[in-house]
Structures are given as C-alpha cells and as structure tokens.
Amino acid sequence: MDKDKKGTTHRGYYWVYHDVENGLVLYEYDPSRGQTAPGNFLLDYEGYLQTDGYAVYDALPNKKIKLAGCMAHARRYFFDAQQNDNARAIWMLDKLQELYAIEDEARKLKLNHEGRFIIRQEKSVPLLTEMKNWLNENQLQVTPKSPIGKAMSYMNVRWHKLIVFASDGMLEIDNNLVENAIRPVALGRKNYLFAGSHEAAARAGIIYSFITCCKKNNINPYKWLEETLSKLPDTKKSDLYKLLPVKLQDAVE
C-alpha cells in the first residue's frame, strides 16, 4: 500500500521452499513473479527442485538443478475435464488413483528411500508406461483446445518431469507438502488484506518461515520463540543456525 503507486496497490509474491528431509520451510518475499528471486536463491543449489508447471523454473540460470514435476497439478486438469470428456478423464483419474495407492502402500509400510524406489520400480513404472502410451494415442483424437486436450497436453509436455519421482525414493510424487505450507498465507491474506509495504511483507515471510518450521517439527511455536529470544543475545552470528526449529541442525550449517 505504498503511496508511490497511486490509485492501486503493489502486488508481491512469496516463493516458498520446503526441505522435506529436515523440516525446513522458507518464505522468501519478492515483488516480482519472474525468475529473479528463485534464480538468485538457487544460484548455487545442486539437486532436485520439485515444482508445478510454471515456465519460470525451466529458465533458471543454474543448470545443476534437476526439475521434478507435480502429479497433483497434472491431475487437476483431468478432474476439470470430466464434463468435457468423461470417459477419457475418468480413465486417467483411475490410473492416477492407482499410482497414489502405491504411494500410500509405501507410506503405510514405512519404507525408507531405497524401499520406495524398489516398490515404484516394480509397480509405478509399468503403470506410468501404460499412461504414457495412452496419452500418445488419445491426444491425437481430441481437440487441442478442449479441456481434455489441454489436460493431455499439460501432462505430455511435462512427462519427463512428472516421472522423475519414480527414479529416486527420496522424492515425493507431488509437491502437496509445500502446497499445505502455503495455506496459512492464503488464509491470512483474506483477513489482513494488505502487507502495508514490501518490507513488511518480507518480515512477515520470516515469521511465517519460523512458525511453519515449528509446526513441521512438532515444536511449540510460543515456547520456541520464548527460548530463542532469550538465547539470541549470547549467540554468535555463526551459530544462529543452531536456533532454527529443524530436525537436523547440522544439515543447515
């Protein structure tokens, strides 16, 4: 709501990163939705980055990043296409349900990364092959701009990213975990409406980060804040990471 933009308000964005292994969640605020914020933040990162289908991630300057897709985002298009082509939409939704059932099985068995890789190779990969063959055959039979055509196109174009999860048991099938982390922001902005300024939005992102990390790691946010504020005066700058409410503190050193 800065007054240098008369007649309207600024719009800003939270770029949310979730380190599943260590229970870390970071909300980084930036006024832009372009590649500047993630490009700078991930400049030296090497590893997987699981995202939705937003094109900005393909243009990141860091080529050491291995992009993985989100199956939940692909599913939404087929769900929305049911009224357009019920038979084809339901076929894919059923296959996706089978795929998620395998993930549920792995979760119930409490499989480690190696175990998840094995079960995915045995059960998920043949299913994914069937889905891909079906896509190739049926996409030629529908109108490209129809809801079912768009659903097939979205999945086919991103297929190489959507199947990455099956090659590494460390990965999730979708990025619903970070989607869940964003929900407090979506709820909050409906209540407070405005951040007031870019600086205030950035500070709010810091608070969101700390509190969400507490929740991810089953830590009482109030007690953590109370203890952390009492320790801050005697903590060296190089040791600040030790105060973070995470599972594996050494992993973020």
Secondary structure, 3 states (H helix, E strand, C coil): CCCCCCCCCCCCEEEEEEECCCCEEEEEEECCCCCHHHHHHCCCCCEEEECCCCHHHHHCCCCCEEEECCHHHHHHHHHHCCCCCHHHHHHHHHHHHHHHHHHHHHHHCCCCHHHHHHHHHHHHHHHHHHHHHHHHHHHHHCCCCCHHHHHHHHHHHCHHHHCHHHHCCCCCCCCHHHHHHHHHHHHHHHHHCCCCCHHHHHHHHHHHHHHHHHHHCCCCHHHHHHHHHHHHHHCCHHHHHHHCCCCCHHHHC
